[in-house]
Amino acid sequence: MSKILIVDDDINICELLKLNIEKEGFKTVVANDGKSAIEKFSYDEPDLILLDIMLPELDGWQVCKTIRKTSSCPVIMITAKGELFDKVFGLELGADDYIVKPFEIKEVIARIKAVLRRANKKDEDRKKNLDFDKLTINITNYELKINGKVIETPPKEMELIYHLASNPNRVFTRNQLLDEVWGFDYYGDSRTVDVHIKRLREKLENVSEKWSLKTVWGVGYKFEVKI
């Protein structure tokens, strides 16, 4: 269940938003000034922020700027100001969307859902694209790049390196890799894993000192990343 932080100095607007947003199945947290907005953002870790611009203590611009220093949490600015300058300035600060008062509750709910969908898709895409020093593993396109150059890699090798690199420094046994990469219904033996690791090593060896495909003797394999 997504959590929405509502920030507005108008208590009636906060109550109206809180009531209708919770009807849609979201959790809510309310702040009535910029300072408490930043405090509640840090403490409650919301999934999206509805942020008014005209606030006591710190205004919405300052709140958005502060949040963007440490987080990509979606922000929808809500304000009585409708000038183009305010919209552009808010978006340049990192806001994801902009709603002008007076607003329709249905529009606010629709914007919240749309922004959350975009944010979730970005998170999913980010997880499917792994970046390390001189190495990119894109499981969506089944594409392995070394120094920006695409290296021809069979699908199962891609799935194996993606699985290992998605869990850096975690050791997997051969049987775990057979189950998790090849599937429970695969009837091959552990030498299959060894062969694919050998082929991957031929592609990845000496590319970078910051990561490597390691054998953990007597156990299995890991994608080691130096911290």
C-alpha positions in Angstrom: 0.0 0.0 0.0 1.5 3.3 -1.1 1.9 6.1 1.4 1.2 9.8 0.5 2.6 12.8 2.3 0.2 15.7 2.1 1.8 19.1 2.7 -0.4 22.1 2.9 -0.9 24.9 5.5 -4.7 24.8 4.9 -6.0 22.2 7.4 -9.3 21.9 5.5 -7.6 21.1 2.2 -5.4 18.5 4.1 -8.5 16.9 5.5 -10.3 16.8 2.2 -7.3 15.3 0.5 -6.6 12.8 3.3 -10.2 11.6 3.3 -10.4 11.0 -0.5 -6.9 9.6 -0.9 -7.5 7.1 1.9 -10.8 6.1 0.2 -8.6 5.0 -2.8 -6.7 2.6 -0.5 -3.6 4.8 0.1 -2.1 5.6 3.5 -1.6 9.3 4.3 0.7 11.5 6.4 0.0 15.2 6.9 2.3 18.2 7.4 1.3 21.8 7.6 4.6 23.6 7.2 7.9 23.1 5.3 10.0 22.1 8.3 7.7 19.4 9.5 7.3 18.2 5.9 11.0 17.4 5.7 10.9 15.8 9.1 7.9 13.6 8.2 9.5 12.7 4.9 12.6 11.4 6.6 10.6 9.6 9.3 7.7 8.2 7.4 9.4 7.5 4.0 6.4 8.2 1.8 6.0 6.9 -1.8 4.7 10.3 -3.1 4.4 13.9 -1.9 1.6 16.3 -2.6 3.4 19.6 -1.9 1.9 23.1 -1.7 4.3 26.0 -2.6 3.1 28.7 -0.1 4.1 27.2 3.3 5.3 28.6 6.6 8.8 27.9 7.8 10.1 26.7 4.4 8.3 27.1 1.2 7.5 24.3 -1.3 10.5 25.2 -3.5 12.9 24.8 -0.6 11.2 21.5 0.6 11.4 20.0 -2.9 15.1 21.1 -3.3 16.0 19.6 0.0 14.2 16.3 -0.7 15.9 16.0 -4.1 19.3 16.1 -2.5 18.8 12.6 -1.2 15.7 11.1 -2.8 13.9 10.6 -6.1 10.5 10.2 -4.4 7.8 11.5 -6.7 6.6 15.1 -6.0 3.4 16.7 -7.2 3.3 20.4 -6.6 -0.1 21.9 -5.6 -0.5 25.6 -5.5 -2.9 28.5 -6.2 -0.3 29.9 -8.5 -0.9 28.9 -12.1 1.7 30.9 -14.0 4.0 29.1 -16.5 7.1 30.3 -14.6 6.0 28.5 -11.4 5.3 25.3 -13.3 8.6 25.4 -15.1 10.6 26.3 -11.9 8.9 23.4 -10.0 9.7 20.9 -12.7 13.3 22.2 -12.9 13.7 21.6 -9.2 12.6 18.0 -9.7 8.8 18.0 -9.3 7.1 15.2 -11.3 3.8 16.9 -11.9 1.9 20.1 -11.1 -1.8 20.8 -10.0 -3.3 24.2 -9.7 -5.9 25.2 -7.0 -8.9 25.0 -7.1 -8.6 21.4 -8.2 -11.0 18.5 -8.7 -10.3 15.6 -6.3 -10.7 13.1 -9.1 -7.9 14.9 -11.0 -5.6 14.7 -7.9 -6.3 11.0 -7.5 -5.7 10.4 -11.2 -2.4 12.3 -11.1 -1.2 10.4 -8.0 -1.9 7.0 -9.7 -0.3 8.1 -13.0 2.9 9.4 -11.2 3.2 6.3 -9.1 2.8 4.1 -12.2 5.6 6.0 -13.9 7.8 5.8 -10.8 7.2 2.1 -10.4 8.1 1.5 -14.1 11.3 3.4 -13.7 12.2 1.3 -10.7 11.5 -1.9 -12.6 13.5 -0.7 -15.6 16.4 0.3 -13.3 16.4 -3.2 -11.7 16.5 -4.8 -15.2 19.5 -2.6 -16.2 22.6 -3.2 -14.1 25.6 -0.8 -14.4 29.1 -1.5 -13.1 32.5 -0.1 -14.0 32.8 -0.7 -17.8 30.0 -3.2 -17.7 26.2 -2.9 -18.5 23.8 -5.9 -18.2 20.4 -5.2 -19.7 18.1 -8.2 -19.2 15.2 -6.5 -21.0 17.1 -6.5 -24.3 19.4 -9.4 -23.4 22.3 -7.2 -24.1 25.8 -7.3 -22.5 28.0 -4.2 -23.0 31.7 -3.9 -22.1 33.1 -0.4 -22.5 29.9 0.5 -24.3 30.4 -2.2 -26.9 27.7 -4.9 -27.3 29.2 -8.4 -26.7 27.3 -11.3 -28.2 26.0 -13.4 -25.3 23.6 -16.3 -25.5 20.3 -16.0 -23.5 21.2 -18.4 -20.7 24.6 -16.8 -20.1 22.8 -13.4 -19.9 20.3 -14.8 -17.4 23.2 -16.3 -15.3 25.3 -13.1 -15.2 22.2 -11.0 -14.5 21.2 -13.3 -11.6 24.7 -13.2 -10.0 25.2 -9.4 -10.6 21.7 -8.7 -9.2 23.0 -10.1 -5.9 26.6 -8.7 -5.6 28.9 -10.6 -3.2 26.3 -13.3 -2.5 27.6 -16.8 -3.0 25.4 -19.3 -5.0 25.8 -23.0 -5.1 25.7 -24.7 -8.4 22.4 -26.4 -7.5 20.9 -23.0 -6.5 21.9 -21.6 -9.9 20.4 -24.6 -11.6 17.1 -24.0 -9.8 17.0 -20.2 -10.0 18.3 -19.7 -13.5 17.5 -22.9 -15.4 14.4 -23.7 -13.4 13.2 -26.6 -11.1 12.3 -28.7 -14.1 15.8 -28.7 -15.6 17.4 -32.2 -15.5 21.0 -31.3 -16.3 23.9 -31.5 -13.9 26.0 -28.9 -12.2 28.6 -29.1 -15.0 26.2 -27.0 -17.0 26.8 -24.1 -14.6 30.6 -24.5 -14.8 30.5 -24.4 -18.6 28.4 -21.2 -18.7 30.6 -19.6 -16.0 33.7 -20.5 -18.1 32.2 -18.8 -21.2 31.3 -15.7 -19.2 34.8 -15.5 -17.8 36.2 -15.4 -21.3 34.1 -12.3 -22.0 34.5 -10.6 -18.6 38.1 -11.4 -17.6 40.4 -8.3 -16.9 37.7 -5.8 -17.8 37.7 -4.1 -14.4 39.4 -4.3 -11.1 36.2 -3.2 -9.3 34.3 -6.4 -9.9 34.9 -10.0 -11.0 33.2 -13.4 -11.4 34.7 -15.4 -8.6 34.7 -19.1 -7.8 34.2 -19.9 -4.1 35.9 -23.3 -3.8 33.8 -26.0 -2.4 30.7 -23.8 -2.6 29.9 -22.2 -5.9 30.1 -18.8 -7.6 29.6 -15.1 -6.9 29.8 -11.7 -8.6 32.2 -9.9 -6.4 32.1 -6.1 -6.2 34.8 -4.3 -4.3 33.4 -1.7 -1.9 
